Amino acid sequence: MNSDDEQLLRGRVYGADPDHPGPHPSRNYVELVGGPLDGLLLDITGWTPSDIDTGVSLPTDLGRFGPGGRALYDPRPDDRGRFDWSGDSP
């Protein structure tokens, strides 16, 4: 992915409708930092603290394993508004 592609992803919501890619004021988000989904927002509306502490495994074609792969993100301990990339999995 080149820097132009990365800029297009910033401020967009992971998994959102491409016609409405931005965040909605009534929803809660964390920013994905690093890895293939860097700069995307993840909607965590309705998640419990336990759900948030667990982190996520997000399907993506952009990671190391290509189509069918997943990007792993964990909550940043000192910043509840960000999830840091911890690797990719098949």
PDB file of N, CA, C and O in Angstrom, chain B, residues numbered from 101:
ATOM      1  N   MET B 101       0.856  -1.173   0.000  1.00  0.00           N
ATOM      2  CA  MET B 101       0.000   0.000   0.000  1.00  0.00           C
ATOM      3  C   MET B 101       0.900   1.233   0.000  1.00  0.00           C
ATOM      4  O   MET B 101       1.849   1.318   0.779  1.00  0.00           O
ATOM      5  N   ASN B 102       0.596   2.176  -0.871  1.00  0.00           N
ATOM      6  CA  ASN B 102       1.413   3.389  -0.912  1.00  0.00           C
ATOM      7  C   ASN B 102       0.808   4.476  -0.022  1.00  0.00           C
ATOM      8  O   ASN B 102      -0.273   4.297   0.540  1.00  0.00           O
ATOM      9  N   SER B 103       1.511   5.602   0.100  1.00  0.00           N
ATOM     10  CA  SER B 103       1.055   6.662   1.008  1.00  0.00           C
ATOM     11  C   SER B 103      -0.276   7.271   0.580  1.00  0.00           C
ATOM     12  O   SER B 103      -1.042   7.723   1.432  1.00  0.00           O
ATOM     13  N   ASP B 104      -0.570   7.294  -0.724  1.00  0.00           N
ATOM     14  CA  ASP B 104      -1.876   7.802  -1.171  1.00  0.00           C
ATOM     15  C   ASP B 104      -2.996   6.907  -0.674  1.00  0.00           C
ATOM     16  O   ASP B 104      -4.034   7.399  -0.231  1.00  0.00           O
ATOM     17  N   ASP B 105      -2.794   5.584  -0.743  1.00  0.00           N
ATOM     18  CA  ASP B 105      -3.789   4.638  -0.238  1.00  0.00           C
ATOM     19  C   ASP B 105      -3.970   4.808   1.265  1.00  0.00           C
ATOM     20  O   ASP B 105      -5.092   4.772   1.771  1.00  0.00           O
ATOM     21  N   GLU B 106      -2.855   4.994   1.975  1.00  0.00           N
ATOM     22  CA  GLU B 106      -2.920   5.156   3.423  1.00  0.00           C
ATOM     23  C   GLU B 106      -3.708   6.405   3.798  1.00  0.00           C
ATOM     24  O   GLU B 106      -4.485   6.380   4.752  1.00  0.00           O
ATOM     25  N   GLN B 107      -3.520   7.484   3.068  1.00  0.00           N
ATOM     26  CA  GLN B 107      -4.253   8.719   3.337  1.00  0.00           C
ATOM     27  C   GLN B 107      -5.751   8.531   3.106  1.00  0.00           C
ATOM     28  O   GLN B 107      -6.561   9.089   3.847  1.00  0.00           O
ATOM     29  N   LEU B 108      -6.129   7.759   2.094  1.00  0.00           N
ATOM     30  CA  LEU B 108      -7.545   7.509   1.826  1.00  0.00           C
ATOM     31  C   LEU B 108      -8.212   6.764   2.978  1.00  0.00           C
ATOM     32  O   LEU B 108      -9.393   6.977   3.250  1.00  0.00           O
ATOM     33  N   LEU B 109      -7.465   5.893   3.657  1.00  0.00           N
ATOM     34  CA  LEU B 109      -8.038   5.114   4.751  1.00  0.00           C
ATOM     35  C   LEU B 109      -8.214   5.934   6.023  1.00  0.00           C
ATOM     36  O   LEU B 109      -9.113   5.640   6.811  1.00  0.00           O
ATOM     37  N   ARG B 110      -7.400   6.934   6.246  1.00  0.00           N
ATOM     38  CA  ARG B 110      -7.467   7.703   7.493  1.00  0.00           C
ATOM     39  C   ARG B 110      -8.848   8.341   7.678  1.00  0.00           C
ATOM     40  O   ARG B 110      -9.409   8.936   6.758  1.00  0.00           O
ATOM     41  N   GLY B 111      -9.373   8.197   8.890  1.00  0.00           N
ATOM     42  CA  GLY B 111     -10.660   8.779   9.217  1.00  0.00           C
ATOM     43  C   GLY B 111     -11.842   7.963   8.738  1.00  0.00           C
ATOM     44  O   GLY B 111     -12.990   8.353   8.950  1.00  0.00           O
ATOM     45  N   ARG B 112     -11.583   6.841   8.098  1.00  0.00           N
ATOM     46  CA  ARG B 112     -12.658   5.958   7.632  1.00  0.00           C
ATOM     47  C   ARG B 112     -12.913   4.906   8.698  1.00  0.00           C
ATOM     48  O   ARG B 112     -12.037   4.595   9.506  1.00  0.00           O
ATOM     49  N   VAL B 113     -14.103   4.371   8.690  1.00  0.00           N
ATOM     50  CA  VAL B 113     -14.488   3.360   9.674  1.00  0.00           C
ATOM     51  C   VAL B 113     -14.326   1.975   9.064  1.00  0.00           C
ATOM     52  O   VAL B 113     -14.833   1.699   7.976  1.00  0.00           O
ATOM     53  N   TYR B 114     -13.613   1.108   9.777  1.00  0.00           N
ATOM     54  CA  TYR B 114     -13.424  -0.270   9.338  1.00  0.00           C
ATOM     55  C   TYR B 114     -14.789  -0.932   9.119  1.00  0.00           C
ATOM     56  O   TYR B 114     -15.648  -0.893  10.000  1.00  0.00           O
ATOM     57  N   GLY B 115     -14.983  -1.528   7.962  1.00  0.00           N
ATOM     58  CA  GLY B 115     -16.206  -2.264   7.657  1.00  0.00           C
ATOM     59  C   GLY B 115     -17.400  -1.399   7.292  1.00  0.00           C
ATOM     60  O   GLY B 115     -18.498  -1.922   7.099  1.00  0.00           O
ATOM     61  N   ALA B 116     -17.212  -0.086   7.191  1.00  0.00           N
ATOM     62  CA  ALA B 116     -18.335   0.814   6.893  1.00  0.00           C
ATOM     63  C   ALA B 116     -18.720   0.755   5.422  1.00  0.00           C
ATOM     64  O   ALA B 116     -17.927   0.352   4.571  1.00  0.00           O
ATOM     65  N   ASP B 117     -19.922   1.153   5.146  1.00  0.00           N
ATOM     66  CA  ASP B 117     -20.424   1.291   3.782  1.00  0.00           C
ATOM     67  C   ASP B 117     -19.532   2.291   3.046  1.00  0.00           C
ATOM     68  O   ASP B 117     -19.347   3.409   3.527  1.00  0.00           O
ATOM     69  N   PRO B 118     -18.974   1.915   1.885  1.00  0.00           N
ATOM     70  CA  PRO B 118     -18.096   2.842   1.156  1.00  0.00           C
ATOM     71  C   PRO B 118     -18.753   4.164   0.787  1.00  0.00           C
ATOM     72  O   PRO B 118     -18.058   5.163   0.601  1.00  0.00           O
ATOM     73  N   ASP B 119     -20.067   4.189   0.678  1.00  0.00           N
ATOM     74  CA  ASP B 119     -20.760   5.435   0.377  1.00  0.00           C
ATOM     75  C   ASP B 119     -20.870   6.345   1.596  1.00  0.00           C
ATOM     76  O   ASP B 119     -21.127   7.542   1.461  1.00  0.00           O
ATOM     77  N   HIS B 120     -20.676   5.775   2.789  1.00  0.00           N
ATOM     78  CA  HIS B 120     -20.742   6.530   4.049  1.00  0.00           C
ATOM     79  C   HIS B 120     -19.600   6.070   4.955  1.00  0.00           C
ATOM     80  O   HIS B 120     -19.840   5.455   5.993  1.00  0.00           O
ATOM     81  N   PRO B 121     -18.356   6.368   4.564  1.00  0.00           N
ATOM     82  CA  PRO B 121     -17.204   5.794   5.264  1.00  0.00           C
ATOM     83  C   PRO B 121     -16.808   6.471   6.569  1.00  0.00           C
ATOM     84  O   PRO B 121     -15.998   5.929   7.321  1.00  0.00           O
ATOM     85  N   GLY B 122     -17.359   7.632   6.847  1.00  0.00           N
ATOM     86  CA  GLY B 122     -16.923   8.394   8.013  1.00  0.00           C
ATOM     87  C   GLY B 122     -17.640   8.008   9.292  1.00  0.00           C
ATOM     88  O   GLY B 122     -18.638   7.287   9.268  1.00  0.00           O
ATOM     89  N   PRO B 123     -17.124   8.492  10.402  1.00  0.00           N
ATOM     90  CA  PRO B 123     -17.739   8.198  11.704  1.00  0.00           C
ATOM     91  C   PRO B 123     -19.067   8.929  11.895  1.00  0.00           C
ATOM     92  O   PRO B 123     -19.310   9.973  11.289  1.00  0.00           O
ATOM     93  N   HIS B 124     -19.911   8.368  12.738  1.00  0.00           N
ATOM     94  CA  HIS B 124     -21.190   8.972  13.103  1.00  0.00           C
ATOM     95  C   HIS B 124     -21.084   9.478  14.538  1.00  0.00           C
ATOM     96  O   HIS B 124     -20.532   8.785  15.393  1.00  0.00           O
ATOM     97  N   PRO B 125     -21.596  10.661  14.815  1.00  0.00           N
ATOM     98  CA  PRO B 125     -21.435  11.249  16.147  1.00  0.00           C
ATOM     99  C   PRO B 125     -22.032  10.426  17.279  1.00  0.00           C
ATOM    100  O   PRO B 125     -21.599  10.563  18.423  1.00  0.00           O
ATOM    101  N   SER B 126     -23.004   9.583  16.995  1.00  0.00           N
ATOM    102  CA  SER B 126     -23.650   8.813  18.061  1.00  0.00           C
ATOM    103  C   SER B 126     -22.937   7.491  18.357  1.00  0.00           C
ATOM    104  O   SER B 126     -23.415   6.708  19.179  1.00  0.00           O
ATOM    105  N   ARG B 127     -21.815   7.234  17.709  1.00  0.00           N
ATOM    106  CA  ARG B 127     -21.089   5.975  17.877  1.00  0.00           C
ATOM    107  C   ARG B 127     -19.762   6.219  18.606  1.00  0.00           C
ATOM    108  O   ARG B 127     -19.270   7.347  18.641  1.00  0.00           O
ATOM    109  N   ASN B 128     -19.193   5.172  19.179  1.00  0.00           N
ATOM    110  CA  ASN B 128     -17.895   5.249  19.858  1.00  0.00           C
ATOM    111  C   ASN B 128     -16.850   4.497  19.034  1.00  0.00           C
ATOM    112  O   ASN B 128     -17.112   3.401  18.539  1.00  0.00           O
ATOM    113  N   TYR B 129     -15.674   5.089  18.893  1.00  0.00           N
ATOM    114  CA  TYR B 129     -14.630   4.523  18.047  1.00  0.00           C
ATOM    115  C   TYR B 129     -13.288   4.500  18.756  1.00  0.00           C
ATOM    116  O   TYR B 129     -13.034   5.275  19.678  1.00  0.00           O
ATOM    117  N   VAL B 130     -12.433   3.586  18.300  1.00  0.00           N
ATOM    118  CA  VAL B 130     -11.013   3.621  18.630  1.00  0.00           C
ATOM    119  C   VAL B 130     -10.264   3.690  17.310  1.00  0.00           C
ATOM    120  O   VAL B 130     -10.755   3.229  16.279  1.00  0.00           O
ATOM    121  N   GLU B 131      -9.069   4.270  17.352  1.00  0.00           N
ATOM    122  CA  GLU B 131      -8.230   4.347  16.151  1.00  0.00           C
ATOM    123  C   GLU B 131      -7.312   3.130  16.108  1.00  0.00           C
ATOM    124  O   GLU B 131      -6.711   2.764  17.118  1.00  0.00           O
ATOM    125  N   LEU B 132      -7.206   2.504  14.937  1.00  0.00           N
ATOM    126  CA  LEU B 132      -6.283   1.395  14.733  1.00  0.00           C
ATOM    127  C   LEU B 132      -4.925   1.989  14.353  1.00  0.00           C
ATOM    128  O   LEU B 132      -4.827   2.796  13.429  1.00  0.00           O
ATOM    129  N   VAL B 133      -3.879   1.579  15.078  1.00  0.00           N
ATOM    130  CA  VAL B 133      -2.552   2.164  14.901  1.00  0.00           C
ATOM    131  C   VAL B 133      -1.567   1.081  14.459  1.00  0.00           C
ATOM    132  O   VAL B 133      -1.413   0.053  15.119  1.00  0.00           O
ATOM    133  N   GLY B 134      -0.910   1.332  13.340  1.00  0.00           N
ATOM    134  CA  GLY B 134       0.070   0.392  12.805  1.00  0.00           C
ATOM    135  C   GLY B 134      -0.593  -0.691  11.974  1.00  0.00           C
ATOM    136  O   GLY B 134      -1.818  -0.793  11.917  1.00  0.00           O
ATOM    137  N   GLY B 135       0.239  -1.494  11.332  1.00  0.00           N
ATOM    138  CA  GLY B 135      -0.267  -2.608  10.547  1.00  0.00           C
ATOM    139  C   GLY B 135      -1.070  -2.196   9.331  1.00  0.00           C
ATOM    140  O   GLY B 135      -1.070  -1.027   8.944  1.00  0.00           O
ATOM    141  N   PRO B 136      -1.754  -3.154   8.730  1.00  0.00           N
ATOM    142  CA  PRO B 136      -2.446  -2.900   7.469  1.00  0.00           C
ATOM    143  C   PRO B 136      -3.671  -1.996   7.571  1.00  0.00           C
ATOM    144  O   PRO B 136      -4.116  -1.448   6.562  1.00  0.00           O
ATOM    145  N   LEU B 137      -4.217  -1.833   8.758  1.00  0.00           N
ATOM    146  CA  LEU B 137      -5.424  -1.023   8.922  1.00  0.00           C
ATOM    147  C   LEU B 137      -5.141   0.299   9.630  1.00  0.00           C
ATOM    148  O   LEU B 137      -6.052   0.941  10.152  1.00  0.00           O
ATOM    149  N   ASP B 138      -3.878   0.696   9.641  1.00  0.00           N
ATOM    150  CA  ASP B 138      -3.450   1.926  10.304  1.00  0.00           C
ATOM    151  C   ASP B 138      -4.295   3.120   9.868  1.00  0.00           C
ATOM    152  O   ASP B 138      -4.474   3.372   8.677  1.00  0.00           O
ATOM    153  N   GLY B 139      -4.804   3.843  10.848  1.00  0.00           N
ATOM    154  CA  GLY B 139      -5.575   5.054  10.572  1.00  0.00           C
ATOM    155  C   GLY B 139      -7.068   4.841  10.486  1.00  0.00           C
ATOM    156  O   GLY B 139      -7.831   5.806  10.543  1.00  0.00           O
ATOM    157  N   LEU B 140      -7.509   3.587  10.348  1.00  0.00           N
ATOM    158  CA  LEU B 140      -8.953   3.332  10.322  1.00  0.00           C
ATOM    159  C   LEU B 140      -9.526   3.458  11.727  1.00  0.00           C
ATOM    160  O   LEU B 140      -8.816   3.283  12.718  1.00  0.00           O
ATOM    161  N   LEU B 141     -10.788   3.756  11.798  1.00  0.00           N
ATOM    162  CA  LEU B 141     -11.513   3.773  13.068  1.00  0.00           C
ATOM    163  C   LEU B 141     -12.296   2.478  13.198  1.00  0.00           C
ATOM    164  O   LEU B 141     -12.820   1.957  12.213  1.00  0.00           O
ATOM    165  N   LEU B 142     -12.373   1.965  14.407  1.00  0.00           N
ATOM    166  CA  LEU B 142     -13.140   0.753  14.685  1.00  0.00           C
ATOM    167  C   LEU B 142     -14.301   1.128  15.597  1.00  0.00           C
ATOM    168  O   LEU B 142     -14.101   1.705  16.666  1.00  0.00           O
ATOM    169  N   ASP B 143     -15.507   0.799  15.171  1.00  0.00           N
ATOM    170  CA  ASP B 143     -16.712   1.104  15.948  1.00  0.00           C
ATOM    171  C   ASP B 143     -16.800   0.123  17.118  1.00  0.00           C
ATOM    172  O   ASP B 143     -16.929  -1.085  16.918  1.00  0.00           O
ATOM    173  N   ILE B 144     -16.730   0.654  18.338  1.00  0.00           N
ATOM    174  CA  ILE B 144     -16.824  -0.191  19.536  1.00  0.00           C
ATOM    175  C   ILE B 144     -18.089   0.117  20.334  1.00  0.00           C
ATOM    176  O   ILE B 144     -18.176  -0.210  21.518  1.00  0.00           O
ATOM    177  N   THR B 145     -19.048   0.734  19.696  1.00  0.00           N
ATOM    178  CA  THR B 145     -20.313   1.052  20.359  1.00  0.00           C
ATOM    179  C   THR B 145     -20.934  -0.234  20.893  1.00  0.00           C
ATOM    180  O   THR B 145     -21.076  -1.211  20.157  1.00  0.00           O
ATOM    181  N   GLY B 146     -21.298  -0.236  22.155  1.00  0.00           N
ATOM    182  CA  GLY B 146     -21.939  -1.395  22.768  1.00  0.00           C
ATOM    183  C   GLY B 146     -20.976  -2.447  23.297  1.00  0.00           C
ATOM    184  O   GLY B 146     -21.415  -3.427  23.898  1.00  0.00           O
ATOM    185  N   TRP B 147     -19.689  -2.273  23.091  1.00  0.00           N
ATOM    186  CA  TRP B 147     -18.715  -3.223  23.610  1.00  0.00           C
ATOM    187  C   TRP B 147     -18.606  -3.073  25.126  1.00  0.00           C
ATOM    188  O   TRP B 147     -18.684  -1.963  25.652  1.00  0.00           O
ATOM    189  N   THR B 148     -18.428  -4.171  25.809  1.00  0.00           N
ATOM    190  CA  THR B 148     -18.194  -4.144  27.255  1.00  0.00           C
ATOM    191  C   THR B 148     -16.709  -3.874  27.503  1.00  0.00           C
ATOM    192  O   THR B 148     -15.896  -4.047  26.595  1.00  0.00           O
ATOM    193  N   PRO B 149     -16.345  -3.456  28.709  1.00  0.00           N
ATOM    194  CA  PRO B 149     -14.921  -3.295  29.017  1.00  0.00           C
ATOM    195  C   PRO B 149     -14.125  -4.588  28.762  1.00  0.00           C
ATOM    196  O   PRO B 149     -12.974  -4.532  28.329  1.00  0.00           O
ATOM    197  N   SER B 150     -14.726  -5.721  29.025  1.00  0.00           N
ATOM    198  CA  SER B 150     -14.063  -7.006  28.778  1.00  0.00           C
ATOM    199  C   SER B 150     -13.825  -7.221  27.282  1.00  0.00           C
ATOM    200  O   SER B 150     -12.762  -7.699  26.885  1.00  0.00           O
ATOM    201  N   ASP B 151     -14.816  -6.867  26.448  1.00  0.00           N
ATOM    202  CA  ASP B 151     -14.652  -6.969  24.990  1.00  0.00           C
ATOM    203  C   ASP B 151     -13.473  -6.105  24.533  1.00  0.00           C
ATOM    204  O   ASP B 151     -12.651  -6.531  23.722  1.00  0.00           O
ATOM    205  N   ILE B 152     -13.409  -4.900  25.064  1.00  0.00           N
ATOM    206  CA  ILE B 152     -12.349  -3.971  24.672  1.00  0.00           C
ATOM    207  C   ILE B 152     -10.987  -4.494  25.115  1.00  0.00           C
ATOM    208  O   ILE B 152     -10.021  -4.429  24.355  1.00  0.00           O
ATOM    209  N   ASP B 153     -10.903  -5.010  26.337  1.00  0.00           N
ATOM    210  CA  ASP B 153      -9.628  -5.511  26.863  1.00  0.00           C
ATOM    211  C   ASP B 153      -9.099  -6.712  26.089  1.00  0.00           C
ATOM    212  O   ASP B 153      -7.895  -6.968  26.085  1.00  0.00           O
ATOM    213  N   THR B 154      -9.990  -7.446  25.436  1.00  0.00           N
ATOM    214  CA  THR B 154      -9.605  -8.648  24.687  1.00  0.00           C
ATOM    215  C   THR B 154      -8.889  -8.303  23.390  1.00  0.00           C
ATOM    216  O   THR B 154      -8.070  -9.091  22.915  1.00  0.00           O
ATOM    217  N   GLY B 155      -9.178  -7.144  22.805  1.00  0.00           N
ATOM    218  CA  GLY B 155      -8.625  -6.793  21.508  1.00  0.00           C
ATOM    219  C   GLY B 155      -9.435  -7.443  20.404  1.00  0.00           C
ATOM    220  O   GLY B 155     -10.482  -8.039  20.658  1.00  0.00           O
ATOM    221  N   VAL B 156      -8.941  -7.326  19.154  1.00  0.00           N
ATOM    222  CA  VAL B 156      -9.712  -7.821  18.020  1.00  0.00           C
ATOM    223  C   VAL B 156      -8.831  -8.498  16.987  1.00  0.00           C
ATOM    224  O   VAL B 156      -7.627  -8.254  16.900  1.00  0.00           O
ATOM    225  N   SER B 157      -9.469  -9.354  16.211  1.00  0.00           N
ATOM    226  CA  SER B 157      -8.877 -10.008  15.055  1.00  0.00           C
ATOM    227  C   SER B 157      -9.776  -9.645  13.880  1.00  0.00           C
ATOM    228  O   SER B 157     -10.893 -10.151  13.767  1.00  0.00           O
ATOM    229  N   LEU B 158      -9.291  -8.770  13.007  1.00  0.00           N
ATOM    230  CA  LEU B 158     -10.122  -8.203  11.947  1.00  0.00           C
ATOM    231  C   LEU B 158      -9.768  -8.775  10.578  1.00  0.00           C
ATOM    232  O   LEU B 158      -8.606  -8.728  10.174  1.00  0.00           O
ATOM    233  N   PRO B 159     -10.749  -9.312   9.860  1.00  0.00           N
ATOM    234  CA  PRO B 159     -10.479  -9.803   8.509  1.00  0.00           C
ATOM    235  C   PRO B 159      -9.989  -8.670   7.604  1.00  0.00           C
ATOM    236  O   PRO B 159     -10.546  -7.572   7.607  1.00  0.00           O
ATOM    237  N   THR B 160      -8.942  -8.954   6.834  1.00  0.00           N
ATOM    238  CA  THR B 160      -8.435  -7.984   5.871  1.00  0.00           C
ATOM    239  C   THR B 160      -7.619  -8.677   4.785  1.00  0.00           C
ATOM    240  O   THR B 160      -6.921  -9.657   5.047  1.00  0.00           O
ATOM    241  N   ASP B 161      -7.713  -8.164   3.584  1.00  0.00           N
ATOM    242  CA  ASP B 161      -6.900  -8.646   2.468  1.00  0.00           C
ATOM    243  C   ASP B 161      -5.569  -7.912   2.417  1.00  0.00           C
ATOM    244  O   ASP B 161      -4.705  -8.266   1.615  1.00  0.00           O
ATOM    245  N   LEU B 162      -5.385  -6.893   3.258  1.00  0.00           N
ATOM    246  CA  LEU B 162      -4.220  -6.018   3.186  1.00  0.00           C
ATOM    247  C   LEU B 162      -3.022  -6.498   3.999  1.00  0.00           C
ATOM    248  O   LEU B 162      -1.931  -5.945   3.861  1.00  0.00           O
ATOM    249  N   GLY B 163      -3.199  -7.508   4.837  1.00  0.00           N
ATOM    250  CA  GLY B 163      -2.125  -7.957   5.711  1.00  0.00           C
ATOM    251  C   GLY B 163      -1.169  -8.930   5.055  1.00  0.00           C
ATOM    252  O   GLY B 163      -1.236  -9.182   3.852  1.00  0.00           O
ATOM    253  N   ARG B 164      -0.295  -9.462   5.853  1.00  0.00           N
ATOM    254  CA  ARG B 164       0.757 -10.381   5.413  1.00  0.00           C
ATOM    255  C   ARG B 164       0.225 -11.612   4.705  1.00  0.00           C
ATOM    256  O   ARG B 164       0.884 -12.137   3.807  1.00  0.00           O
ATOM    257  N   PHE B 165      -0.958 -12.087   5.090  1.00  0.00           N
ATOM    258  CA  PHE B 165      -1.505 -13.325   4.553  1.00  0.00           C
ATOM    259  C   PHE B 165      -2.496 -13.114   3.415  1.00  0.00           C
ATOM    260  O   PHE B 165      -3.065 -14.079   2.906  1.00  0.00           O
ATOM    261  N   GLY B 166      -2.710 -11.860   3.007  1.00  0.00           N
ATOM    262  CA  GLY B 166      -3.581 -11.573   1.869  1.00  0.00           C
ATOM    263  C   GLY B 166      -5.023 -11.958   2.137  1.00  0.00           C
ATOM    264  O   GLY B 166      -5.465 -11.957   3.286  1.00  0.00           O
ATOM    265  N   PRO B 167      -5.768 -12.292   1.071  1.00  0.00           N
ATOM    266  CA  PRO B 167      -7.182 -12.649   1.232  1.00  0.00           C
ATOM    267  C   PRO B 167      -7.360 -13.779   2.252  1.00  0.00           C
ATOM    268  O   PRO B 167      -6.675 -14.800   2.202  1.00  0.00           O
ATOM    269  N   GLY B 168      -8.292 -13.566   3.166  1.00  0.00           N
ATOM    270  CA  GLY B 168      -8.557 -14.545   4.218  1.00  0.00           C
ATOM    271  C   GLY B 168      -7.734 -14.317   5.467  1.00  0.00           C
ATOM    272  O   GLY B 168      -7.951 -14.982   6.480  1.00  0.00           O
ATOM    273  N   GLY B 169      -6.782 -13.380   5.413  1.00  0.00           N
ATOM    274  CA  GLY B 169      -5.959 -13.097   6.576  1.00  0.00           C
ATOM    275  C   GLY B 169      -6.661 -12.184   7.572  1.00  0.00           C
ATOM    276  O   GLY B 169      -7.728 -11.634   7.297  1.00  0.00           O
ATOM    277  N   ARG B 170      -6.041 -12.038   8.723  1.00  0.00           N
ATOM    278  CA  ARG B 170      -6.593 -11.202   9.782  1.00  0.00           C
ATOM    279  C   ARG B 170      -5.489 -10.322  10.361  1.00  0.00           C
ATOM    280  O   ARG B 170      -4.328 -10.726  10.437  1.00  0.00           O
ATOM    281  N   ALA B 171      -5.868  -9.126  10.763  1.00  0.00           N
ATOM    282  CA  ALA B 171      -4.960  -8.210  11.457  1.00  0.00           C
ATOM    283  C   ALA B 171      -5.363  -8.193  12.927  1.00  0.00           C
ATOM    284  O   ALA B 171      -6.542  -8.055  13.256  1.00  0.00           O
ATOM    285  N   LEU B 172      -4.378  -8.334  13.803  1.00  0.00           N
ATOM    286  CA  LEU B 172      -4.632  -8.402  15.243  1.00  0.00           C
ATOM    287  C   LEU B 172      -4.302  -7.062  15.890  1.00  0.00           C
ATOM    288  O   LEU B 172      -3.225  -6.506  15.676  1.00  0.00           O
ATOM    289  N   TYR B 173      -5.245  -6.547  16.686  1.00  0.00           N
ATOM    290  CA  TYR B 173      -5.060  -5.270  17.369  1.00  0.00           C
ATOM    291  C   TYR B 173      -5.434  -5.418  18.836  1.00  0.00           C
ATOM    292  O   TYR B 173      -6.428  -6.057  19.179  1.00  0.00           O
ATOM    293  N   ASP B 174      -4.609  -4.809  19.703  1.00  0.00           N
ATOM    294  CA  ASP B 174      -4.828  -4.850  21.152  1.00  0.00           C
ATOM    295  C   ASP B 174      -4.971  -3.430  21.682  1.00  0.00           C
ATOM    296  O   ASP B 174      -4.365  -2.501  21.148  1.00  0.00           O
ATOM    297  N   PRO B 175      -5.775  -3.256  22.740  1.00  0.00           N
ATOM    298  CA  PRO B 175      -5.943  -1.911  23.300  1.00  0.00           C
ATOM    299  C   PRO B 175      -4.620  -1.385  23.847  1.00  0.00           C
ATOM    300  O   PRO B 175      -3.838  -2.129  24.439  1.00  0.00           O
ATOM    301  N   ARG B 176      -4.389  -0.118  23.645  1.00  0.00           N
ATOM    302  CA  ARG B 176      -3.189   0.527  24.191  1.00  0.00           C
ATOM    303  C   ARG B 176      -3.449   0.796  25.666  1.00  0.00           C
ATOM    304  O   ARG B 176      -4.424   1.466  26.007  1.00  0.00           O
ATOM    305  N   PRO B 177      -2.589   0.282  26.550  1.00  0.00           N
ATOM    306  CA  PRO B 177      -2.857   0.405  27.993  1.00  0.00           C
ATOM    307  C   PRO B 177      -3.030   1.841  28.487  1.00  0.00           C
ATOM    308  O   PRO B 177      -3.861   2.093  29.359  1.00  0.00           O
ATOM    309  N   ASP B 178      -2.266   2.775  27.949  1.00  0.00           N
ATOM    310  CA  ASP B 178      -2.316   4.139  28.457  1.00  0.00           C
ATOM    311  C   ASP B 178      -3.171   5.081  27.610  1.00  0.00           C
ATOM    312  O   ASP B 178      -3.192   6.289  27.842  1.00  0.00           O
ATOM    313  N   ASP B 179      -3.874   4.519  26.626  1.00  0.00           N
ATOM    314  CA  ASP B 179      -4.695   5.358  25.747  1.00  0.00           C
ATOM    315  C   ASP B 179      -5.871   4.525  25.242  1.00  0.00           C
ATOM    316  O   ASP B 179      -5.738   3.787  24.265  1.00  0.00           O
ATOM    317  N   ARG B 180      -7.004   4.641  25.898  1.00  0.00           N
ATOM    318  CA  ARG B 180      -8.180   3.824  25.571  1.00  0.00           C
ATOM    319  C   ARG B 180      -8.787   4.170  24.212  1.00  0.00           C
ATOM    320  O   ARG B 180      -9.718   3.497  23.769  1.00  0.00           O
ATOM    321  N   GLY B 181      -8.288   5.182  23.560  1.00  0.00           N
ATOM    322  CA  GLY B 181      -8.802   5.577  22.255  1.00  0.00           C
ATOM    323  C   GLY B 181      -8.047   4.960  21.084  1.00  0.00           C
ATOM    324  O   GLY B 181      -8.333   5.263  19.926  1.00  0.00           O
ATOM    325  N   ARG B 182      -7.070   4.082  21.391  1.00  0.00           N
ATOM    326  CA  ARG B 182      -6.264   3.487  20.320  1.00  0.00           C
ATOM    327  C   ARG B 182      -6.044   1.999  20.561  1.00  0.00           C
ATOM    328  O   ARG B 182      -5.866   1.553  21.695  1.00  0.00           O
ATOM    329  N   PHE B 183      -6.061   1.245  19.470  1.00  0.00           N
ATOM    330  CA  PHE B 183      -5.686  -0.161  19.473  1.00  0.00           C
ATOM    331  C   PHE B 183      -4.423  -0.282  18.631  1.00  0.00           C
ATOM    332  O   PHE B 183      -4.384   0.208  17.502  1.00  0.00           O
ATOM    333  N   ASP B 184      -3.396  -0.926  19.164  1.00  0.00           N
ATOM    334  CA  ASP B 184      -2.130  -1.098  18.460  1.00  0.00           C
ATOM    335  C   ASP B 184      -2.066  -2.450  17.762  1.00  0.00           C
ATOM    336  O   ASP B 184      -2.526  -3.462  18.291  1.00  0.00           O
ATOM    337  N   TRP B 185      -1.490  -2.447  16.567  1.00  0.00           N
ATOM    338  CA  TRP B 185      -1.321  -3.661  15.783  1.00  0.00           C
ATOM    339  C   TRP B 185      -0.324  -4.577  16.483  1.00  0.00           C
ATOM    340  O   TRP B 185       0.735  -4.130  16.924  1.00  0.00           O
ATOM    341  N   SER B 186      -0.667  -5.860  16.583  1.00  0.00           N
ATOM    342  CA  SER B 186       0.238  -6.813  17.216  1.00  0.00           C
ATOM    343  C   SER B 186       0.666  -7.919  16.260  1.00  0.00           C
ATOM    344  O   SER B 186       1.429  -8.805  16.645  1.00  0.00           O
ATOM    345  N   GLY B 187       0.186  -7.881  15.015  1.00  0.00           N
ATOM    346  CA  GLY B 187       0.601  -8.866  14.023  1.00  0.00           C
ATOM    347  C   GLY B 187      -0.543  -9.275  13.113  1.00  0.00           C
ATOM    348  O   GLY B 187      -1.661  -8.771  13.218  1.00  0.00           O
ATOM    349  N   ASP B 188      -0.234 -10.198  12.220  1.00  0.00           N
ATOM    350  CA  ASP B 188      -1.232 -10.746  11.288  1.00  0.00           C
ATOM    351  C   ASP B 188      -1.335 -12.241  11.525  1.00  0.00           C
ATOM    352  O   ASP B 188      -0.403 -12.861  12.037  1.00  0.00           O
ATOM    353  N   SER B 189      -2.456 -12.814  11.158  1.00  0.00           N
ATOM    354  CA  SER B 189      -2.629 -14.265  11.235  1.00  0.00           C
ATOM    355  C   SER B 189      -3.362 -14.745   9.993  1.00  0.00           C
ATOM    356  O   SER B 189      -4.088 -13.986   9.349  1.00  0.00           O
ATOM    357  N   PRO B 190      -3.161 -16.023   9.665  1.00  0.00           N
ATOM    358  CA  PRO B 190      -3.852 -16.561   8.468  1.00  0.00           C
ATOM    359  C   PRO B 190      -5.346 -16.702   8.702  1.00  0.00           C
ATOM    360  O   PRO B 190      -6.072 -17.136   7.807  1.00  0.00           O
TER     361      PRO B 190
END
